[in-house]
């Protein structure tokens, strides 16, 4: 899995080498172990996220799954190949990945500008070639 932020590998390294061993979960293969089971369940993660979201005054539309959508969007906006992104998140169909992609208006504007500039440059080049 790619990391979007430069600090992510350091945080994960600290979790796995310094914090997780303190939990006394030797032999448990889960990256995020629970004190009662193999791994923390989705329901628990979602309920904690909602608690934090409310405490921070964030929009009620945000849920834990928003991180997955953000991950896909950041990869696309950073120029990663859409097929690669699709495989990163384990989607069988590109249409599913496209549902997760919520690019910013700045990204759309930059992309449109890049393609328009290339089209105009090609047309001008073709026009000057006709005159020669």
C-alpha positions as CSV (number, residue, x, y, z in Angstrom):
1,X,0.0,0.0,0.0
2,X,1.4,3.4,-0.9
3,X,1.5,6.1,1.7
4,X,0.2,9.5,0.6
5,X,1.9,11.6,3.3
6,X,5.7,11.6,3.8
7,X,5.3,11.1,7.6
8,X,3.2,8.0,7.3
9,X,6.0,5.4,7.1
10,X,7.6,6.9,10.3
11,X,4.3,6.8,12.2
12,X,3.6,3.2,11.1
13,X,7.1,2.2,12.0
14,X,6.7,3.6,15.5
15,X,3.4,1.8,15.9
16,X,4.7,-1.6,14.9
17,X,8.1,-1.3,16.7
18,X,7.3,0.7,19.8
19,X,3.6,0.8,20.6
20,X,2.0,-2.5,19.4
21,X,4.5,-4.7,21.3
22,X,3.3,-3.0,24.5
23,X,-0.2,-4.4,23.9
24,X,1.0,-7.9,24.7
25,X,-0.5,-9.4,21.6
26,X,2.3,-11.7,20.7
27,X,1.2,-14.3,18.1
28,X,-1.7,-12.1,17.0
29,X,-1.1,-11.4,13.3
30,X,-3.5,-8.4,13.2
31,X,-2.0,-5.0,12.6
32,X,-4.6,-3.3,14.8
33,X,-5.3,-5.9,17.5
34,X,-8.2,-5.7,19.9
35,X,-7.9,-6.5,23.6
36,X,-10.6,-9.2,23.2
37,X,-10.1,-10.6,19.7
38,X,-8.0,-11.0,16.7
39,X,-8.5,-7.4,15.4
40,X,-10.5,-4.3,16.0
41,X,-13.9,-4.5,14.3
42,X,-15.3,-2.1,11.8
43,X,-18.1,-1.1,14.1
44,X,-15.7,-0.1,16.9
45,X,-13.6,1.9,14.4
46,X,-16.7,3.7,13.1
47,X,-18.0,4.5,16.5
48,X,-14.7,6.0,17.6
49,X,-14.4,8.0,14.4
50,X,-17.9,9.4,15.0
51,X,-16.9,10.4,18.5
52,X,-13.8,12.2,17.3
53,X,-15.7,13.8,14.4
54,X,-18.3,15.2,16.7
55,X,-15.7,16.5,19.2
56,X,-13.8,18.3,16.4
57,X,-17.0,19.7,14.9
58,X,-16.5,18.1,11.6
59,X,-19.2,17.5,9.0
60,X,-21.7,14.7,9.8
61,X,-21.2,13.4,6.2
62,X,-17.7,12.3,7.1
63,X,-17.3,8.6,8.0
64,X,-14.4,6.3,8.4
65,X,-14.7,5.2,4.8
66,X,-13.9,8.8,3.8
67,X,-10.2,7.9,4.4
68,X,-10.5,5.3,1.6
69,X,-12.0,7.8,-0.7
70,X,-9.4,10.4,0.2
71,X,-6.6,7.8,-0.5
72,X,-8.0,7.1,-4.0
73,X,-8.4,10.8,-4.7
74,X,-4.9,11.8,-3.5
75,X,-3.3,9.1,-5.7
76,X,-5.2,10.2,-8.8
77,X,-4.5,13.9,-8.1
78,X,-0.8,13.0,-7.6
79,X,-0.7,11.5,-11.1
80,X,-0.8,7.8,-10.4
81,X,-2.1,5.6,-13.2
82,X,-5.8,4.9,-12.7
83,X,-5.3,1.1,-13.2
84,X,-2.6,1.1,-10.5
85,X,-4.9,2.9,-8.1
86,X,-7.7,0.4,-8.9
87,X,-5.3,-2.4,-8.0
88,X,-4.1,-0.7,-4.9
89,X,-7.6,-0.6,-3.4
90,X,-8.6,-4.0,-4.7
91,X,-11.4,-3.0,-7.0
92,X,-12.3,-5.5,-9.8
93,X,-13.8,-2.7,-12.0
94,X,-12.5,0.7,-12.8
95,X,-16.0,2.1,-12.5
96,X,-16.0,1.2,-8.8
97,X,-12.7,3.1,-8.3
98,X,-14.2,6.1,-10.2
99,X,-17.0,6.3,-7.6
100,X,-14.3,6.8,-4.9
101,X,-12.5,9.6,-6.8
102,X,-13.6,13.1,-5.8
103,X,-11.0,15.3,-7.3
104,X,-10.9,19.0,-6.4
105,X,-12.0,21.8,-8.7
106,X,-8.3,22.9,-8.8
107,X,-7.3,19.5,-10.1
108,X,-10.1,19.6,-12.7
109,X,-9.0,23.1,-13.8
110,X,-5.3,22.2,-14.1
111,X,-6.2,19.0,-16.1
112,X,-8.4,20.9,-18.4
113,X,-5.9,23.7,-18.9
114,X,-3.1,21.2,-19.6
115,X,-5.2,19.5,-22.3
116,X,-6.5,22.7,-23.8
117,X,-2.9,24.1,-24.0
118,X,-1.7,21.0,-25.7
119,X,-4.6,21.1,-28.2
120,X,-4.0,24.7,-29.0
121,X,-0.3,24.2,-29.4
122,X,-0.8,21.3,-31.8
123,X,-3.3,23.3,-33.8
124,X,-0.9,26.2,-34.1
125,X,1.9,23.9,-35.0
126,X,-0.2,22.3,-37.7
127,X,-1.3,25.7,-39.0
128,X,2.3,27.0,-39.2
129,X,3.3,23.7,-41.0
130,X,0.6,24.4,-43.7
131,X,2.0,27.8,-44.4
132,X,5.5,26.6,-45.0
